[in-house]
Amino acid sequence: MDIQQVQLTTRSVDATAQFYERLGCAVTVEGAAVRVAVGSTRLVFRADDEMTGAHHLAVTIPTGSFAAAKEWVAGVAAILGTDDADEFEGPPNWNSRSVYFEGPDEQLLELIERRDLPAGVAGAGDSALLGSVSEVGVAVPDVLAAVEVLGRHGLTPYANAPTAGFAPVGDVHGLLILVSPERSWYPTLDRGPSRAPVVVDIGLASTVELAEGVLLR
């Protein structure tokens, strides 16, 4: 699943633009919106002062570049973790490793090395490490019902059976991380998912509505 574009909300267009500029991404501010190129994915953030919760995005880095990517991102953002860990192996059967960091507007961001992908060029320790957005966190009122809807459009759970609170749907290249609104984002567990509108473009022939304001197209 190729995540081509994601439309999200932000409490602060300026803070969002400044953060992604620090990451070395191409950024364009257009009034109350900011457009960001993260590798091959385009992000569009629109201002919403009443937004609640936090967005979660993960970006795939080249296989073999984890140490370089962690060192680089620690120089431009605050690494997030637990009292005894700041590197995390993925769920069973994912064959991945992640480092999490603080984004603007409480975004919980992640660099993920997916070892089932071929080894890549590690780059120069900068934004060249950012391949594409490969996870978008989405809160839905009924996770299992959303999984069923996506299944009718050819999108299936990834690696493990879905649960009522958590279900990754897609493939190693791109995932929708479906969560219940009550679930807190891993690993910090200090913020819940935003219920603001999210539109994810993956090139479907028709638009799929998973919840109010949550569209896949």
HELIX and SHEET records of a PDB file:
HELIX    1   1 VAL A   13  ARG A   22  1                                  10    
HELIX    2   2 PHE A   66  ALA A   74  1                                   9    
HELIX    3   3 PRO A  104  GLU A  106  5                                   3    
HELIX    4   4 SER A  127  LEU A  129  5                                   3    
HELIX    5   5 VAL A  143  GLY A  151  1                                   9    
SHEET    1   A 7 ALA A  26  GLU A  30  0                                        
SHEET    2   A 7 ALA A  33  VAL A  38 -1                                        
SHEET    3   A 7 THR A  41  ALA A  47 -1                                        
SHEET    4   A 7 GLN A   5  THR A  10  1                                        
SHEET    5   A 7 VAL A 198  ASP A 201 -1                                        
SHEET    6   A 7 VAL A 214  LEU A 216  1                                        
SHEET    7   A 7 VAL A 208  ALA A 211 -1                                        
SHEET    1   B 7 ILE A  79  LEU A  80  0                                        
SHEET    2   B 7 SER A  96  GLU A 102 -1                                        
SHEET    3   B 7 LEU A 108  ARG A 114 -1                                        
SHEET    4   B 7 HIS A  56  ILE A  61  1                                        
SHEET    5   B 7 SER A 132  ALA A 139 -1                                        
SHEET    6   B 7 GLY A 174  VAL A 179  1                                        
SHEET    7   B 7 PHE A 166  ASP A 171 -1                                        
SHEET    1   C 3 ILE A  79  LEU A  80  0                                        
SHEET    2   C 3 SER A  96  GLU A 102 -1                                        
SHEET    3   C 3 PHE A  88  GLU A  89 -1                                        
END                                                                             
